[in-house]
């Protein structure tokens, strides 16, 4: 189906009953791969065409950083771009504004350190409060002349702005064991290591997203993996492309999760989402849905950027679907990397599951765009939901018959898109007669622009 904007999203009126979600559509391009597609254009001079690049706020920030580095960027339409990467990259005249995008800041820190391009990386208030020591430590060990600022209330924590200063000598490869699973830290090290002298090896005790490894290998870069060890050979000199290169960004599985989460809570929903990224490090939430009895089917259809893509579909029997949501699920630290971004949504779906949902080993939730554990607890309390917070997770006692009520004031999102999207899903399924107010709806555009429009059109009788 073609999604067209409604006249005024802020004036949407909820339908009189929770109508099933029905339709076939493509979700926005994947955010993680959108960042990496733009950064790939720095690795070789030449001409690129980027397809299905998400036009959300995060990836737009990365695109704007690319133009500041001297790339010629021309829009074809809202999601496709023609890009010319020059032989000599420029030194940005102004700070590179990563806005709310932690992926942009951390990966660019590694890439620009490797390229020896002096730059200052800044972000919004949220990004400027997130810890950056985790990338500064390994990059400085490689010889990068990169520094940050002390957190205003946590002097032992380093935050943005990050300043990359000129280096006299190239970086030196290192062997580094990640203290915690982090695709952003791993990717920053690998990007810096590509330009370093010698070999850089990263070991990860718990696997994290492997998008950078797959992209490097698909582009013919000197990276190998063996079990939990990733090795990149340094000395890359930005050889020119032999022919124009096209990169197509698969659909975002995290965005797909929010559509399927709403569908899972509404009987009679029949949804197919096409051209979705099917990387197994991103589909932990599908496993949880299936443990609760949600009938999600996966069909592979092709590959792009070294990744498998395909369709995700859900078909609910209207009479019996809500009775099938049951099962106790416990997640520990080894489960978290494959579903860290979807935990707020899983907390929402768990409200209507007959069983106990226990999450541990997810302290990273407290250091995302917000303290997502605290915000979830507050938001659910405001509408009659259930959640017991833990230092590194939470416990939810689900109830298929739980009734929710409208909040007495706007729900606090912490300007966090995952919290806003999750509460919109619960609103859609729990109380369609009242449009629950959020203190910030614009933040949903960080990952899923026009989410309200998409939900409303999928629910049209």
C-alpha positions in Angstrom: 0.0 0.0 0.0 1.1 3.6 -0.5 1.2 5.7 2.7 0.2 9.3 2.1 0.1 12.0 4.8 -3.1 12.9 6.5 -4.0 16.6 6.5 -3.1 17.3 10.1 -1.4 14.5 12.1 -1.9 16.5 15.4 -5.6 16.5 14.8 -6.0 12.7 14.4 -9.1 11.4 16.0 -9.0 7.8 17.4 -11.5 5.4 15.8 -14.5 4.3 17.9 -13.1 0.7 18.3 -9.6 -0.7 18.0 -9.7 -1.6 14.4 -7.4 -4.3 13.1 -4.3 -3.3 11.3 -4.4 -4.5 7.7 -2.1 -4.0 4.8 1.2 -4.6 3.0 3.8 -1.9 3.2 7.5 -1.1 3.5 8.9 0.5 6.6 11.5 3.3 6.6 15.1 2.3 5.7 17.1 1.0 8.6 18.7 3.7 10.7 21.9 1.7 11.5 22.5 0.9 7.8 21.5 4.4 6.7 24.3 5.9 8.8 26.8 3.3 7.4 25.7 3.8 3.8 26.5 7.5 4.1 29.9 6.8 5.8 30.7 4.2 3.1 30.9 7.0 0.6 34.0 8.3 2.5 35.9 5.1 1.9 36.5 5.5 -1.8 36.4 8.5 -4.2 33.8 8.0 -6.9 30.0 8.2 -7.7 27.4 6.5 -5.5 23.6 6.1 -5.6 22.0 5.5 -2.2 18.5 4.0 -2.3 15.9 3.9 0.5 17.9 6.0 2.9 15.7 6.9 5.9 14.8 10.5 6.0 14.6 10.6 9.8 16.4 13.2 11.9 19.3 10.9 13.0 20.4 9.8 9.5 19.8 13.3 8.1 22.4 14.5 10.6 24.9 12.0 9.2 24.1 13.2 5.6 24.8 16.8 6.6 28.1 15.8 8.1 29.0 14.2 4.8 28.4 17.5 2.9 30.4 19.3 5.5 33.3 17.0 4.6 33.2 17.9 0.9 30.8 15.3 -0.6 28.5 16.5 -3.4 25.0 15.3 -2.4 22.0 15.6 -4.7 18.5 14.3 -3.9 16.7 12.1 -6.4 13.6 12.0 -4.2 12.8 11.8 -0.5 14.8 8.6 0.1 17.3 8.3 -2.9 20.5 10.2 -3.3 23.3 10.8 -5.9 26.7 11.2 -4.2 30.1 12.2 -5.5 33.0 11.5 -3.1 36.1 13.6 -3.9 39.7 12.4 -4.0 40.6 14.9 -1.3 38.2 15.2 1.6 37.8 18.6 3.2 38.2 19.8 6.8 34.9 21.0 8.1 34.7 24.7 8.6 32.2 24.3 11.5 31.4 21.6 14.1 29.7 18.5 12.8 26.3 18.4 14.4 25.3 14.8 15.1 22.0 16.1 16.8 20.6 13.1 18.6 22.5 10.4 16.7 24.9 8.4 18.9 25.7 6.2 16.0 26.8 9.1 13.9 29.0 10.6 16.7 30.7 7.4 17.7 31.3 6.0 14.3 32.5 9.3 12.9 34.9 9.7 15.8 36.6 6.5 14.7 36.4 7.2 10.9 37.6 10.7 11.1 40.4 9.7 13.5 41.5 7.1 11.0 41.3 9.6 8.1 43.2 12.2 10.2 40.6 14.9 9.6 40.4 17.4 12.4 36.8 18.1 13.4 34.6 18.9 16.4 31.6 16.6 16.9 28.7 18.1 18.8 25.1 17.0 19.5 21.9 18.0 21.2 21.3 18.0 24.9 20.5 14.3 25.1 23.5 13.2 23.0 25.8 15.6 24.9 25.0 13.8 28.1 25.8 10.2 26.9 29.1 8.6 27.9 31.9 8.7 25.3 34.7 7.2 27.3 33.9 3.8 25.7 35.1 5.0 22.3 37.8 7.5 23.5 39.7 4.8 25.4 40.4 2.4 22.5 40.9 5.3 20.0 43.4 7.0 22.2 45.2 3.6 22.6 45.5 3.6 18.8 47.1 7.0 19.0 44.1 9.2 18.1 44.4 12.7 19.3 40.8 12.9 20.4 39.3 14.5 23.5 36.0 15.1 25.2 34.5 17.1 28.0 33.8 16.2 31.6 30.2 15.6 32.3 28.8 18.6 34.3 27.6 16.4 37.2 29.6 13.3 36.7 33.3 14.3 36.6 34.5 10.8 35.9 32.3 10.6 32.7 33.5 12.1 29.4 30.9 13.5 27.0 30.6 15.5 23.8 31.7 17.8 22.3 34.5 15.6 21.0 37.5 17.2 19.4 39.7 15.4 16.9 43.0 17.1 16.6 45.6 16.7 13.8 48.0 13.7 14.2 51.6 13.6 13.1 51.7 9.8 12.6 49.0 7.3 11.5 47.2 5.3 14.1 48.5 2.0 15.2 46.4 -1.2 15.2 45.5 -2.7 18.6 43.9 -5.8 20.1 40.9 -4.8 22.1 38.3 -6.8 24.1 35.0 -4.9 24.4 34.1 -4.5 28.1 30.4 -4.5 27.1 28.6 -5.4 23.9 28.4 -2.4 21.7 28.2 -2.2 17.9 29.0 1.5 18.0 32.3 1.0 19.9 33.2 -2.0 17.8 32.5 -0.1 14.6 34.4 3.0 15.7 37.5 0.8 16.4 37.2 -1.0 13.0 36.7 2.2 11.0 39.8 3.7 12.7 41.7 0.4 12.3 41.1 0.4 8.5 43.4 3.3 8.2 45.9 2.4 11.0 49.3 0.8 10.6 49.1 -2.9 11.1 46.2 -5.1 12.2 43.4 -4.2 14.5 41.5 -7.0 16.3 38.3 -6.7 18.3 37.0 -9.4 20.6 33.5 -9.3 21.9 32.4 -11.7 24.7 28.7 -11.2 23.7 27.9 -10.7 20.0 26.6 -7.3 19.1 25.2 -6.0 15.8 27.5 -6.9 12.9 26.4 -4.4 10.3 29.9 -2.8 9.9 31.5 -6.2 9.4 29.0 -7.2 6.8 29.3 -3.9 5.0 33.1 -4.0 5.0 33.1 -7.5 3.5 30.5 -6.6 0.9 32.7 -3.7 -0.2 35.7 -5.9 -0.5 37.5 -4.3 2.5 40.2 -6.3 4.4 38.1 -7.6 7.3 37.7 -11.2 8.5 35.7 -12.7 11.4 36.4 -15.9 13.3 33.9 -16.7 16.0 33.8 -13.7 18.3 37.0 -12.1 16.9 37.0 -9.5 14.2 40.2 -8.5 12.4 40.7 -5.6 10.0 44.0 -5.0 8.1 45.1 -1.4 8.2 46.8 0.8 5.6 43.7 1.6 3.6 44.4 4.5 1.1 40.9 5.3 -0.3 41.4 3.8 -3.8 39.0 5.2 -6.3 35.8 3.2 -7.3 36.3 1.3 -10.5 32.6 1.9 -11.4 29.6 3.8 -9.8 28.3 2.0 -6.8 24.7 1.6 -5.7 23.8 0.8 -2.1 20.2 0.0 -1.1 19.2 0.3 2.6 16.9 -2.5 3.8 13.8 -1.6 5.9 14.3 -1.0 9.6 13.3 -4.1 11.7 12.9 -1.8 14.8 10.3 0.3 12.9 8.7 -3.0 11.8 8.5 -4.1 15.5 6.3 -1.1 16.4 3.8 -1.9 13.6 3.7 -5.6 14.5 3.5 -4.8 18.2 0.3 -2.8 17.6 -1.0 -5.6 15.4 -0.2 -8.2 18.0 -2.4 -6.4 20.5 -5.4 -6.0 18.2 -7.4 -9.1 17.1 -8.0 -9.6 13.4 -4.8 -7.7 12.3 -3.2 -9.0 9.1 0.1 -7.2 8.2 2.9 -7.9 5.8 6.1 -5.7 6.0 8.3 -6.0 2.9 12.1 -5.6 2.3 12.9 -5.6 6.0 16.5 -6.2 7.3 16.6 -9.8 8.6 20.0 -9.6 10.4 19.7 -12.1 13.3 21.4 -9.6 15.6 18.3 -7.4 15.2 15.5 -9.9 15.5 15.6 -10.9 19.2 12.2 -9.2 19.6 10.7 -11.7 17.1 11.8 -14.6 19.2 10.1 -13.0 22.3 6.9 -12.4 20.3 6.8 -16.0 19.2 7.3 -17.2 22.8 4.2 -15.2 23.6 2.3 -16.9 20.8 2.4 -14.1 18.2 2.4 -15.8 14.8 5.1 -13.9 13.0 6.4 -15.4 9.8 9.7 -14.6 8.1 10.5 -15.0 4.4 13.9 -14.2 2.9 13.7 -12.4 -0.5 17.2 -11.0 -1.3 20.4 -9.4 0.0 21.8 -5.8 0.1 24.8 -4.2 1.8 25.9 -7.7 2.9 22.6 -8.2 4.7 19.6 -10.5 4.2 16.3 -8.9 3.6 12.7 -10.2 3.3 9.2 -9.9 4.7 7.7 -10.1 8.2 4.1 -11.0 8.4 1.4 -11.5 11.1 -2.1 -12.8 10.7 -4.3 -12.9 13.8 -7.6 -14.8 14.1 -10.0 -12.2 15.4 -11.8 -14.4 17.9 -8.9 -16.1 19.6 -5.8 -13.9 19.2 -5.9 -12.1 22.6 -6.3 -15.4 24.4 -3.1 -16.7 22.9 -0.9 -14.1 24.4 0.7 -16.0 27.2 4.1 -17.2 28.5 6.8 -16.4 31.0 9.9 -14.9 29.4 13.2 -14.1 31.1 15.9 -12.1 29.3 19.5 -11.9 30.5 22.6 -10.1 29.4 23.3 -12.4 26.5 19.9 -11.7 25.0 20.0 -7.9 25.3 22.1 -6.9 22.3 19.7 -8.4 19.8 16.7 -6.4 21.1 18.0 -3.5 23.1 16.1 -0.9 21.0 12.8 -2.9 21.2 12.7 -3.4 25.0 10.3 -0.4 25.5 7.9 -2.0 23.0 8.2 -5.4 24.5 7.3 -3.9 27.9 4.2 -2.5 26.2 3.1 -5.8 24.6 3.9 -7.6 27.9 1.1 -5.6 29.6 -1.5 -7.8 27.8 0.4 -11.1 28.0 -0.6 -13.7 30.6 2.7 -14.3 32.2 5.8 -12.6 33.7 8.3 -10.7 31.6 11.6 -10.4 33.4 14.5 -8.3 31.9 18.0 -8.3 33.4 21.4 -7.3 32.1 20.0 -4.2 30.4 21.6 -1.4 32.3 22.4 0.2 28.9 18.7 1.2 28.9 19.6 3.8 31.5 22.1 5.4 29.1 20.2 5.7 25.8 18.5 8.8 24.6 17.0 8.8 28.1 16.8 6.6 31.2 14.3 4.3 29.5 13.7 2.2 32.6 12.6 5.2 34.6 10.6 6.8 31.8 8.8 3.5 31.1 7.8 3.1 34.7 6.5 6.7 34.8 4.6 6.4 31.6 3.0 3.1 32.4 2.0 4.3 35.9 0.3 7.2 34.3 -2.1 5.0 32.4 -2.5 2.1 34.8 0.2 -0.2 33.5 2.4 -2.6 35.4 6.2 -2.4 35.8 8.7 -3.0 38.6 12.0 -1.4 37.8 15.3 -3.0 38.5 18.8 -1.5 38.3 19.5 -3.3 35.0 16.0 -4.0 33.8 12.4 -4.5 35.0 9.7 -7.1 35.8 6.2 -6.9 34.3 3.2 -9.0 35.4 1.0 -9.2 32.4 -2.8 -9.4 32.3 -4.8 -10.0 29.1 -7.7 -8.2 30.7 -5.8 -5.2 32.0 -7.8 -2.0 31.6 -6.0 1.3 31.0 -7.1 4.9 31.6 -6.2 8.1 30.0 -3.4 10.1 31.7 -4.3 13.2 33.6 -1.4 15.1 32.0 0.8 14.7 29.0 3.0 11.5 29.2 6.7 12.3 29.7 8.7 10.9 26.8 12.1 12.4 27.8 12.2 13.4 24.1 13.0 9.8 23.4 11.5 8.3 20.2 11.3 4.8 21.5 9.3 5.8 24.5 6.9 8.0 22.4 6.4 5.2 19.8 5.8 2.6 22.5 3.2 4.6 24.3 1.5 5.4 21.0 1.3 1.6 20.3 -0.3 1.1 23.8 -2.8 3.9 23.2 -3.8 2.5 19.8 -4.5 -0.9 21.3 -5.8 0.0 24.8 -8.0 3.1 24.5 -8.7 4.1 20.9 -11.5 6.5 22.0 -9.0 8.9 23.6 -5.8 10.2 21.9 -3.3 10.1 24.8 -1.2 13.3 24.9 2.6 13.0 24.8 4.8 15.9 25.9 6.7 15.5 22.6 5.4 13.9 19.4 8.1 15.3 17.1 10.7 13.0 18.6 9.1 10.0 16.8 10.6 11.3 13.6 14.0 10.4 14.9 13.3 6.9 13.7 9.8 6.7 12.2 8.5 9.9 10.6 4.6 9.9 10.2 4.2 6.9 12.5 0.7 8.2 13.6 -0.3 8.5 9.9 0.8 5.0 9.1 -1.1 3.5 12.1 -4.2 5.4 11.2 -4.2 4.4 7.6 -3.5 0.7 8.4 -6.6 0.9 10.7 -9.0 2.3 8.0 -12.0 0.0 7.7 
